[in-house]
């Protein structure tokens, strides 16, 4: 069996016609990750090519949004000022959400934008949306620099709680990757996915405790509402990162649910979204080139 044949998969169209094409990941995991990494690093470099300030612009995006929101909510509306290091917590929430938005929104059109690669018979299609997530991770790493600068400037210090960070970030990346695979595959058949997701992402920004503390939801709405919010892996990641990095007064998901088992709820949802996204993308992979 040849490499191309080994990497082939068959899908059935709604009309009952069988279509054979490449699988989502191919047969060589090392080649898959090499391709995804190459696409991500190339796009990351090209994005700032010819720019005088280069990567500085990437740092400015969350900082400018932070400056506006901080001025409005703390300076004008006088909310959040009673929270410990609220400025750091706000910036951290913005940076995490920016990673989520960059990954998912850029992945939606990624297959169409890389149509020349999609039409190659032996190219693992999932490498394209995965490369969008990798590129967003690069940006996320850059954006965390001012977060730590603000944290230490505000009196923060290294703590044993930082050991929680790898697990929290892994949960977030798994969740975002699953959504990116799902959205990119859906867009191939349903072009309305892009505007719908942009609206949902904007709603999610305000529906996630980024501009406000979760304690406000508990006090003014209900504990149940806060627990429902934290079932969302994005909200859970932001809250857990604030708890670990900023201040213990920002309750962890486990504390809000009243048990450490509560931490497993957003983790389980992240894994479920990833499985659904990966399976749907694998099912659609042979049809992608035909439907673009």
Wavefront OBJ file of the C-alpha trace (Angstrom):
o trace
v 0.000 0.000 0.000
v 1.384 3.400 -0.929
v 1.622 6.402 1.408
v -1.185 8.178 -0.410
v -3.437 5.156 -0.261
v -2.689 4.680 3.427
v -3.674 8.254 4.098
v -6.946 8.003 2.183
v -10.382 7.977 3.725
v -13.876 7.633 2.346
v -16.863 9.817 3.140
v -20.438 9.651 1.919
v -22.169 12.792 0.671
v -25.825 13.541 1.567
v -26.775 12.219 -1.879
v -25.164 8.859 -1.113
v -22.079 9.328 -3.300
v -18.788 8.059 -1.878
v -15.819 10.435 -1.971
v -12.272 9.322 -1.273
v -9.673 11.792 -0.044
v -6.941 12.378 2.525
v -7.566 11.750 6.208
v -7.509 14.610 8.670
v -4.085 13.799 10.150
v -2.430 11.457 7.670
v -0.468 8.416 8.780
v 2.691 10.057 10.147
v 2.187 12.105 13.353
v 5.692 13.600 13.091
v 4.993 14.863 9.585
v 1.627 16.235 10.706
v 3.135 18.286 13.539
v 6.034 19.412 11.358
v 3.594 20.756 8.764
v 1.410 22.453 11.397
v 4.478 24.014 13.045
v 5.862 25.226 9.711
v 2.546 26.816 8.734
v 2.224 28.510 12.124
v 5.762 29.911 12.284
v 5.662 31.093 8.667
v 2.345 32.901 9.148
v 3.544 34.387 12.432
v 6.642 35.866 10.776
v 4.772 37.099 7.691
v 2.188 38.848 9.832
v 4.731 41.368 11.081
v 7.002 41.432 8.017
v 7.690 44.988 6.903
v 6.184 46.487 10.062
v 8.409 49.061 11.755
v 7.320 48.099 15.265
v 6.870 44.405 14.432
v 5.878 42.223 17.376
v 5.295 45.338 19.500
v 1.887 45.689 17.851
v 0.915 42.259 19.160
v 1.627 43.466 22.694
v -0.305 46.684 22.157
v -3.627 45.051 21.232
v -4.561 43.727 24.693
v -2.876 46.671 26.436
v -4.945 49.255 24.563
v -8.170 47.345 25.232
v -7.151 47.002 28.874
v -6.476 50.747 29.177
v -9.914 51.642 27.805
v -11.821 49.092 29.892
v -9.915 49.909 33.071
v -10.581 53.627 32.613
v -14.298 53.001 32.071
v -14.987 50.391 34.743
v -12.644 51.625 37.479
v -12.192 55.293 36.667
v -15.761 56.155 35.626
v -18.114 53.419 36.863
v -16.030 52.767 39.980
v -16.418 48.983 39.801
v -13.771 46.383 40.503
v -11.562 48.758 42.436
v -12.253 46.864 45.675
v -10.854 43.637 44.199
v -7.188 42.798 44.937
v -5.005 43.692 41.942
v -8.079 44.098 39.745
v -5.993 45.673 36.968
v -3.806 42.569 36.705
v -6.858 40.289 36.829
v -8.542 42.321 34.082
v -5.490 42.235 31.818
v -5.084 38.493 32.384
v -8.716 37.889 31.424
v -8.357 39.983 28.266
v -5.198 38.129 27.215
v -6.766 34.690 27.748
v -9.896 35.678 25.828
v -7.751 37.136 23.032
v -6.072 33.734 22.672
v -9.468 32.038 22.510
v -10.811 34.505 19.929
v -7.657 34.522 17.784
v -7.602 30.712 17.599
v -11.241 30.110 16.784
v -11.930 33.066 14.481
v -8.757 32.589 12.412
v -9.447 28.860 12.031
v -12.909 29.339 10.501
v -11.628 30.450 7.084
v -8.289 28.664 7.384
v -9.165 25.810 5.019
v -10.468 28.207 2.382
v -7.424 30.460 2.764
v -5.147 27.441 2.282
v -7.119 25.937 -0.583
v -3.929 25.303 -2.556
v -2.739 22.961 0.199
v -6.143 21.383 0.775
v -6.272 20.263 -2.854
v -3.004 18.361 -2.527
v -3.859 14.699 -2.305
v -1.415 13.808 0.474
v -1.814 16.790 2.782
v -3.309 16.240 6.276
v -6.082 18.834 6.373
v -6.254 19.166 10.177
v -2.743 20.640 10.158
v -4.256 23.902 8.872
v -6.650 24.751 11.753
v -4.142 23.324 14.235
v -1.551 25.752 12.853
v -3.982 28.595 13.662
v -4.046 27.434 17.278
v -0.241 27.223 17.357
v 0.065 30.741 15.978
v -2.377 31.980 18.623
v -0.232 30.259 21.269
v 2.785 32.245 20.037
v 0.771 35.456 20.381
v -0.509 34.327 23.775
v 3.045 33.850 25.002
v 3.949 37.379 23.919
v 0.844 38.850 25.515
v 1.622 37.183 28.838
v 4.811 39.266 29.135
v 3.010 42.487 30.165
v 0.735 40.436 32.455
v 3.729 39.253 34.485
v 5.278 42.724 34.412
v 2.062 44.199 35.853
v 1.792 41.324 38.332
v 5.248 41.826 39.817
v 4.871 45.619 39.730
v 1.674 45.255 41.789
v 3.466 43.201 44.424
v 2.833 39.684 43.145
v 5.409 36.939 43.607
v 6.179 33.406 42.481
v 4.066 30.892 44.354
v 3.649 27.141 44.562
v 0.188 27.743 43.064
v 1.926 28.391 39.746
v 2.260 24.611 39.444
v -1.415 24.645 38.455
v -0.665 26.605 35.283
v 0.331 23.707 32.958
v -2.915 21.814 33.648
v -5.086 24.930 33.244
v -3.387 25.927 29.990
v -3.580 22.337 28.693
v -7.343 22.311 29.341
v -7.725 25.633 27.542
v -5.665 24.519 24.527
v -7.597 21.237 24.227
v -10.887 23.167 24.337
v -9.759 25.749 21.779
v -8.310 23.115 19.431
v -11.547 21.133 19.460
v -13.580 24.249 18.668
v -11.160 25.269 15.907
v -11.416 21.865 14.221
v -15.207 21.911 14.494
v -15.661 25.479 13.215
v -13.257 25.094 10.286
v -15.000 21.907 9.131
v -18.473 23.417 9.569
v -17.540 26.501 7.528
v -16.804 24.316 4.509
v -20.513 23.478 4.262
v -22.122 26.379 6.123
v -20.726 29.833 5.355
v -22.967 31.409 8.004
v -20.727 29.893 10.669
v -18.349 32.874 10.549
v -20.789 35.730 11.360
v -22.655 33.555 13.857
v -19.466 32.699 15.711
v -18.285 36.314 15.763
v -21.538 37.304 17.486
v -21.311 34.371 19.910
v -17.685 35.186 20.726
v -18.614 38.787 21.485
v -21.467 37.615 23.712
v -19.086 35.208 25.419
v -16.703 38.082 26.190
v -19.387 39.805 28.249
v -20.831 36.561 29.603
v -17.478 35.466 31.006
v -16.142 37.039 34.231
v -13.511 39.169 32.507
v -14.741 42.726 33.112
v -16.071 41.806 36.537
v -15.283 39.454 39.370
v -17.123 36.174 39.764
v -17.968 37.231 43.316
v -20.248 39.897 41.805
v -22.244 37.154 40.062
v -22.474 35.152 43.288
v -23.588 38.162 45.354
v -25.959 39.837 42.893
v -27.322 36.881 40.904
v -26.801 33.470 42.477
v -24.254 30.787 43.207
v -25.937 28.570 40.618
v -25.376 31.208 37.913
v -21.685 31.333 38.823
v -21.442 27.539 38.660
v -23.091 27.506 35.227
v -20.585 30.123 34.066
v -17.650 28.027 35.279
v -18.855 24.982 33.359
v -17.509 26.937 30.382
v -13.806 25.933 30.118
v -12.845 29.473 29.061
v -14.381 31.025 32.187
v -12.942 28.254 34.355
v -9.451 28.810 32.928
v -9.599 32.576 33.531
v -10.859 32.118 37.091
v -8.294 29.423 37.929
v -5.448 31.513 36.487
v -6.563 34.513 38.543
v -6.685 32.309 41.639
v -3.207 30.888 40.998
v -1.423 33.997 39.706
v -3.166 37.077 41.080
v -4.819 36.518 44.455
v -6.494 33.749 46.435
v -9.603 35.907 46.840
v -10.474 35.001 43.237
v -12.244 31.724 43.912
v -11.184 28.660 41.950
v -13.849 26.594 40.147
v -13.458 23.908 42.813
v -14.262 26.421 45.556
v -17.319 27.721 43.710
v -18.642 24.194 43.137
v -17.867 23.344 46.764
v -15.618 20.423 45.876
v -12.365 19.784 44.034
v -14.429 17.477 41.828
v -15.926 20.674 40.414
v -12.646 21.253 38.593
v -13.384 18.141 36.548
v -16.526 19.642 34.971
v -14.779 22.162 32.650
v -12.000 19.632 32.005
v -14.568 17.040 30.932
v -16.337 19.554 28.679
v -12.994 20.507 27.092
v -12.225 16.878 26.301
v -15.761 16.333 24.966
v -15.523 19.366 22.653
v -12.148 18.175 21.410
v -13.455 14.674 20.657
v -16.521 16.042 18.841
v -14.399 18.493 16.832
v -11.792 15.887 15.907
v -14.365 13.267 14.899
v -16.404 15.708 12.821
v -13.284 17.010 11.087
v -12.149 13.446 10.345
v -15.553 12.671 8.874
v -15.487 15.785 6.677
v -11.810 15.607 5.631
v -12.360 13.734 2.324
v -15.105 16.209 1.301
v -13.307 19.464 2.071
v -11.588 20.004 -1.299
v -14.815 19.270 -3.167
v -16.893 21.743 -1.141
v -14.524 24.698 -1.096
l 1 2 3 4 5 6 7 8 9 10 11 12 13 14 15 16 17 18 19 20 21 22 23 24 25 26 27 28 29 30 31 32 33 34 35 36 37 38 39 40 41 42 43 44 45 46 47 48 49 50 51 52 53 54 55 56 57 58 59 60 61 62 63 64 65 66 67 68 69 70 71 72 73 74 75 76 77 78 79 80 81 82 83 84 85 86 87 88 89 90 91 92 93 94 95 96 97 98 99 100 101 102 103 104 105 106 107 108 109 110 111 112 113 114 115 116 117 118 119 120 121 122 123 124 125 126 127 128 129 130 131 132 133 134 135 136 137 138 139 140 141 142 143 144 145 146 147 148 149 150 151 152 153 154 155 156 157 158 159 160 161 162 163 164 165 166 167 168 169 170 171 172 173 174 175 176 177 178 179 180 181 182 183 184 185 186 187 188 189 190 191 192 193 194 195 196 197 198 199 200 201 202 203 204 205 206 207 208 209 210 211 212 213 214 215 216 217 218 219 220 221 222 223 224 225 226 227 228 229 230 231 232 233 234 235 236 237 238 239 240 241 242 243 244 245 246 247 248 249 250 251 252 253 254 255 256 257 258 259 260 261 262 263 264 265 266 267 268 269 270 271 272 273 274 275 276 277 278 279 280 281 282 283 284 285 286 287 288 289 290 291 292
